Amino acid sequence: MILHNIHKHSWHYFTNALLLGTGFILSPLSWWNDAVINLPLAYLFSLPFSMINEQWFLISFVLGYWLTNLLGFLMLHWGGTGIINKQHMTFSIRQSFLISALYSVIVIIMVLVDWIPPPTELLNRF
C-alpha cells in the first residue's frame, strides 16, 4: 500500500512537471520558443486553412500562434497548480478560460510596453 502511494505520488508529480515544462516551452515566457516551437506549430495549424482559401493563411497563422501561447499558459497553470496542491487536479473550463484571458491581457500589455515583440514583427523576420 505504501509503495502504491509512493508510485502514485511520483506519477502525479511527473505528469504535473511535464505539463509545467511543456507549458513553459509553449508560453511566451521562454524567449526562444517562437522560432523553434510556436511558429512552426502555427504554420502547421494554418496550412489546412490556406488550402481552402489562401487569404485565410495569415489570420489562421496568427490564431494558431495565439493558441499555442494560450495552451502554454494553460499548461503552466495546470501543472503548477497540480504541483503546489499535491493532489489530483480537477479542471474547471470557466476558471481556466478566465485565467487564460488574464494571461492574454498580460501578454497584450507586455507587447504594448515593448517588453516582447508582437507576432507580426516575428512574421516579418521570416
C-alpha positions in Angstrom: 0.0 0.0 0.0 2.8 2.5 0.9 4.7 1.5 -2.3 1.5 2.1 -4.3 1.1 5.6 -2.8 4.7 6.5 -3.5 4.3 5.3 -7.1 1.0 7.3 -7.4 2.6 10.4 -6.0 5.7 10.1 -8.2 3.5 9.7 -11.3 1.3 12.6 -10.2 4.4 14.8 -9.8 5.9 13.7 -13.1 2.8 14.5 -15.1 2.4 17.9 -13.5 6.1 18.6 -14.0 5.7 17.6 -17.7 2.7 19.9 -18.0 4.6 22.7 -16.4 7.7 22.2 -18.6 5.8 21.9 -21.8 3.6 24.9 -20.9 6.7 27.0 -20.3 8.1 26.0 -23.7 4.9 26.9 -25.4 4.3 30.1 -23.5 5.8 33.5 -24.4 7.8 33.3 -21.2 10.5 31.4 -23.0 12.3 33.8 -25.3 13.4 31.2 -27.9 10.2 29.3 -28.3 8.7 31.3 -31.2 11.3 30.4 -33.9 11.7 26.8 -32.7 8.2 25.8 -31.4 5.3 28.2 -31.8 5.8 29.5 -35.4 6.2 26.0 -36.9 3.1 24.9 -35.0 1.2 27.9 -36.1 2.3 27.2 -39.7 1.1 23.6 -39.5 -2.2 24.9 -38.0 -2.7 27.4 -40.8 -1.9 25.0 -43.7 -5.4 23.4 -43.9 -7.0 26.8 -43.9 -4.7 28.1 -46.6 -5.6 25.1 -48.8 -9.3 26.2 -48.6 -8.6 29.9 -49.2 -5.1 31.4 -49.5 -6.3 34.6 -47.9 -7.1 32.7 -44.7 -3.4 31.9 -44.1 -2.4 35.0 -42.2 -5.4 35.1 -39.9 -5.2 31.4 -39.2 -1.4 31.7 -38.6 -1.9 34.4 -36.1 -4.8 32.5 -34.5 -2.6 29.3 -34.3 0.3 31.3 -32.8 -2.0 32.8 -30.2 -3.5 29.3 -29.4 0.0 27.8 -28.9 0.8 30.6 -26.4 -2.6 30.2 -24.7 -2.1 26.5 -24.4 1.3 27.1 -22.9 -0.2 29.4 -20.3 -3.0 26.8 -19.5 -0.4 24.0 -19.2 1.7 26.2 -16.9 -1.3 26.9 -14.7 -2.5 23.3 -14.6 1.0 21.8 -13.9 2.0 24.5 -11.4 -1.3 24.2 -9.5 -1.0 20.4 -9.5 2.5 20.5 -8.1 1.6 23.1 -5.4 -1.6 21.4 -4.3 -0.1 17.9 -4.4 -3.4 16.4 -5.3 -5.3 15.3 -8.4 -6.4 18.4 -10.4 -9.9 18.9 -11.5 -10.2 21.3 -14.4 -12.8 24.0 -14.5 -13.3 25.2 -18.0 -14.7 28.5 -16.8 -11.8 29.1 -14.4 -9.2 28.0 -17.0 -10.7 30.4 -19.6 -10.7 33.3 -17.1 -7.1 32.6 -16.2 -6.1 32.3 -19.9 -7.9 35.6 -20.6 -6.0 37.2 -17.8 -2.7 35.8 -19.2 -3.6 37.0 -22.7 -4.3 40.6 -21.3 -0.9 40.4 -19.6 0.8 39.4 -22.8 -1.0 42.2 -24.7 0.2 44.7 -22.1 3.8 43.3 -22.5 3.6 43.9 -26.2 2.2 47.4 -25.8 5.0 48.4 -23.4 7.6 46.8 -25.7 8.7 44.0 -23.4 8.1 41.3 -26.1 7.7 41.7 -29.8 4.3 41.4 -31.5 3.7 38.3 -33.6 3.6 40.4 -36.8 7.1 41.6 -36.2 8.2 37.9 -35.9 6.5 37.1 -39.1 8.4 39.8 -40.9 11.7 38.2 -39.9 10.9 35.0 -41.9 
